[in-house]
Amino acid sequence: MCLAVPGRILECLDRDGLRFAKVDFGGVRKEVCLETSPEAAPGDWVLVHVGFALRVLDEAAAREIHAAFGVAGDA
């Protein structure tokens, strides 16, 4: 079984011609590849699996996923 986690984009970056972002996962910040979600921008929520943003989420969807995981916080 695989798990994808929502996070909020803090800033977008360019790494050797590829789009990346610094993403906040409730205080844990990681770099994530945005090539699979080119429309993603700072402030957006993205669903991330193994370092790739699978899709942009709206805030309501991010809250729903956090609730299902039992996570309180900034969603």
C-alpha positions as CSV (number, residue, x, y, z in Angstrom):
1,M,0.0,0.0,0.0
2,C,1.2,3.5,-0.8
3,L,0.7,6.7,1.1
4,A,0.5,10.2,-0.3
5,V,0.6,13.2,2.1
6,P,-0.6,16.8,1.6
7,G,1.8,19.7,2.0
8,R,1.7,23.4,1.3
9,I,4.2,24.9,-1.2
10,L,6.4,27.6,0.3
11,E,8.4,28.5,-2.7
12,C,9.2,27.1,-6.2
13,L,12.7,26.4,-7.4
14,D,14.5,25.4,-10.6
15,R,17.0,22.5,-10.4
16,D,18.8,21.9,-13.7
17,G,15.7,22.8,-15.7
18,L,13.2,20.9,-13.5
19,R,10.6,22.5,-11.3
20,F,10.9,21.8,-7.6
21,A,9.3,23.3,-4.5
22,K,10.0,23.6,-0.8
23,V,6.9,22.1,0.8
24,D,5.8,22.3,4.4
25,F,4.3,19.1,5.9
26,G,3.2,20.4,9.3
27,G,6.6,21.8,10.2
28,V,8.7,19.3,8.3
29,R,10.1,20.9,5.1
30,K,11.2,18.9,2.1
31,E,12.0,19.5,-1.6
32,V,9.4,18.0,-3.9
33,C,9.4,17.6,-7.7
34,L,6.7,19.6,-9.4
35,E,7.1,18.2,-12.9
36,T,4.0,16.1,-12.5
37,S,2.0,19.1,-11.3
38,P,3.2,22.0,-13.4
39,E,0.4,24.3,-12.4
40,A,1.4,24.2,-8.7
41,A,2.4,27.6,-7.2
42,P,3.4,28.9,-3.7
43,G,0.5,28.7,-1.3
44,D,-1.0,25.7,-3.1
45,W,-1.6,22.4,-1.4
46,V,-0.2,19.4,-3.2
47,L,-0.6,15.7,-2.6
48,V,3.0,14.2,-2.5
49,H,4.2,10.6,-2.9
50,V,7.9,9.6,-2.8
51,G,9.0,13.2,-3.5
52,F,6.6,14.0,-6.4
53,A,3.6,16.3,-6.3
54,L,0.9,14.1,-7.8
55,R,-1.7,16.8,-7.9
56,V,-2.8,20.2,-6.5
57,L,-5.4,20.0,-3.8
58,D,-7.9,22.5,-2.5
59,E,-7.7,23.4,1.1
60,A,-10.9,21.4,2.0
61,A,-9.4,18.2,0.5
62,A,-6.1,18.8,2.5
63,R,-8.2,19.3,5.7
64,E,-10.1,16.1,5.0
65,I,-6.9,14.1,4.5
66,H,-5.4,15.5,7.7
67,A,-8.5,14.6,9.6
68,A,-8.4,11.0,8.3
69,F,-4.8,10.8,9.4
70,G,-5.7,12.3,12.8
71,V,-3.4,15.3,12.2
72,A,-4.2,18.7,13.7
73,G,-2.7,21.8,12.2
74,D,-2.5,24.2,9.4
75,A,-4.7,22.7,6.7
